[in-house]
């Protein structure tokens, strides 16, 4: 019996993307497969968030193409946690309802959620330590607690691909390590693409690295050195830990 190869979740082919006709990303090629865990790094303004917006369908390519595999059904089944921004703390919505809203999709507007949806929401809130806050208004939460809520929301549609843009922002130190352990477990059943500046912290969890700085250089390993970053023209801090925590910063210039 010959097993057919599993098609990738998505492919970016010679992709260019940007805003108002001005390209931020150029000639990007990337293949994402089931159970990948890709850490996306790079300088501010290098195009990391633009890359995520293209993959989620929030931004159309200027050049090239993006091809979704059958598991994503034309871009659906993608969970997206954007960067934490200001939100209306006075908006009258409860934590549980924010989580449930992640499962809206193509559902009907009247009675959109069934018993299974509510059970899944409860399980996600329990996983992230939100059970006791489910009946609280979202405006009463701290930034870290709200980030947990939006993570649950991103998981409500059972994504085959979870995309996270700086998920540790605003998360309290006690939950940060727990967050990465949760992502490690989630990676057993879904692919993850995560933008981060915490390279020294996430390397035990990610499997591969994508350096984004106008273009994209893919490194098929989580092992990365300052010399490798220089080769990829990816001028970011490489943080190391020893007896005394320290960081080594090199002078860099953008191309």
Secondary structure, DSSP 8 states (H G I E B T S, - for coil): --------SEEEEEEEEEETTEEEEEEEEEEE-TT-EEEEE--TTSSHHHHHHHHHTSS--SEEEEEE-GGGTTT-SEEEE-------TTS--BHHHHHHHTT-TT--SSS---HHHHHHHHHHHHHTT-GGGTTSBGGGS-HHHHHHHHHHHHHTT--SEEEEESTTTT--HHHHHHHHHHHHHHTTTSEEEEE-S-HHHHTTT-SEEEEESSSEEEESSS---HHHHHHTT----EEE-SSS-EEE-------
